[in-house]
């Protein structure tokens, strides 16, 4: 079981002090959060992708590669990578590169993105958002598994003889989670490929995402990747922790009341009771999270939003201390005790490499020589499958 | 036909049909509600007269007003509002009634409609009704309610009901109420809604695990679709 934090990279005015951090300040703060997450013993740090203010994270792999250099153990991920408006070829290249630099401590969560203008800004049509997401992943999946890809689809220019470089570390692609809040086709795609399924588990009533998670589990079994209980499920959440529950409510209230997604609707107490938002003492956060396990079944990854709505860095770092010291150690113990022996472990680069190679040495692709025109001819690597040579477009 | 003996002879007793009045009226009792109640009673009489057990229940939007506003802001209905949505989803017929304010339907009525799943009322028999301070507002039903319920893909009766102050002293209003009751009862007895949803449910776009689940016997997820084929590594011919 992995525990961690995810952020959407919002730059929000602190409603208590009235101070709005600069982009530079918020980016630095996010790096400090990520490093702190490792220090307090968390397993995962994930950052979102946005292409408009008030968010900064347009380039998740750049941030994650930097964090990778500052950390030793924590897994870096996304929340989410836009599988619609990004070219899947660039996703294949950028995340494979980041995976190398992070020495395998990298995976990613794919999502469609719901900011309408981003689609036209990147030359896409939001009405085609779902087919875009599905087709783009089909291509991404192949780019990380086949040295040479010939491909034709509806949404990008065809590929002939294309090799995505660098090949994934140890020729083991980064693990992929598919995120969705209401789309059975995404759950189906995750199940079909045996990938993970992530429900953000925020901004909706308790267990709202259970039917989608259950659909994914059933289809995971249907496609023969294991039993329902062995499917790879991740859940989000949001937490604010204080030693005493009344302090948690008092401290979090101004941020909740002004948060763009929360404010001016249901009051904090009701919202925290009706939705996965966890505000309270460490024991209350623990109890609520154990309910996730009870209802959703054994799962592999729990991430919380901890830095939302203008919460200043010092408060976020205090939150991470509490999470790491008083919440996660208890959850590790309690969840392990309740866990079915059949439940799968969260995939890591080590486990995926072991599954692919056993005790044998992983493949290390070495290119064939540049034949003089910056390509390698009909086979990109010395050990590429000769049965699938690269076929280049005829020129001249 | 004697309804009692016909029921006794039937091994599977008729389920009780649910007629739901959805009222945007504000006062107690509002004229919008009075209009709907008269129609509801006559519809009930027609159904029970044919041996079909039926019951009327009311969804008054006034006590739900704050809940509706909160649901729009918070993104999900609270328990009281969810109970009303569940009742609407489980209805066999709906009488929708609203006052006319400022040359349009009540904002509260529209706000309630805004929080419903798009597929909640597919093929639902509905009578559209409105009351106004002047007969000059009579077209609000055709101008605003009818497109709204067309968007929800309901089956609206040919007769709609508008009552201006002078209509309450005119027996022609009763004639129209009788006519609308006949139409609504006919739609309920023929089972047209389930005939449509049982066969064609998969051809509409749905909110996964939404509030409309009870409306059909069809499976929740269809796997034999272009998008599902694309999800599982297949190809998909995009429509421009």
Interface residues (C-beta under 8 A of the other chain):
Chain A: X128 X130 X131 X134 X135 X138 X141 X153 X154 X155 X182 X183 X184 X185 X186 X188 X189 X192 X193 X203 X204 X205 X208 X211 X212 X215 X261 X262 X264 X265 X266 X270 X271 X274 X275
Chain B: X70 X72 X73 X74 X75 X76 X78 X207 X208 X209 X220 X221 X223 X227 X228 X230 X231 X232 X233 X235 X236 X237 X238
